[in-house]
Amino acid sequence: MIVHRSEMKVEQKERMRGGEGTVFLTHFVGENTQKNTRLAGEFTLPPGTSIGIHRHDKETEYFIFLEGTGTVTDNGAERPIQKGDVMITGNGASHSVKNTGSLPLIFTALIVTHEAPGSA
């Protein structure tokens, strides 16, 4: 299956998870196409924009930073991030992300759900 960029749904999310500004989310695939994932997409955070702190229970979220610079809160610890970095959050941990640079912060996000054995 090939999904062309022109076919992908783009959402604008105001104050996502209590953050600041407008976040742009491009969904790589529709909900009916995803298996064992809750989200597969690309986020774009303009300068000064953030996604507020939130937890991930029974799932793991991967952020793969493609462009820009920012700051993340990784389970209570604030850390700088840049292009090429990867952040992994799961097992009840929490995180947030903020674009602290002058260019858009762009990253791929994948949320993998943890299914109990035999529940598929």
Residue, then its C-alpha position, 0 to 999 in steps of 0.5 A: m500500500i502506498v499513501h501519497r502525501s496529498e491523500m493524508k489528513v492534516e489537522q490543526k490542534e489548538r493548545m494541544r494537551g494544554g500546550e501553547g499555539t497551534v500544532f499541525l498533525t499530518h496523519f500518515v494513514g487513516e484509523n482503519t489502516q492502523k494495526n497495533t498503533r494509535l497514531a502514525g504521523e508527522f507533527t510540525l510545531p512553529p516557533g514557540t509552540s508546544i504540546g503539553i505534558h501527558r502520560h502514556d499508559k499501555e502504549t509507547e510513543y516514539f518521537i523522531f526529530l527531523e528538523g529544528t530544535g526544542t526542549v522536551t520534558d522526559n518524565g520530569a526532566e527537561r532536556p534539549i533536543q535537535k534533528g536526529d534525536v529520538m524520544i521514547t515514552g511509555n509504561g506510564a511515563s510522561h512527556s511534553v515538547k516545545n519548539t524553542g528555536s526560530l524554525p519549525l520543529i518537525f518530528t515523526a510520531l508513532i504510538v504503539t499500543h500494548e496488547a495483552p497476549g491472546s487479545a488480538 
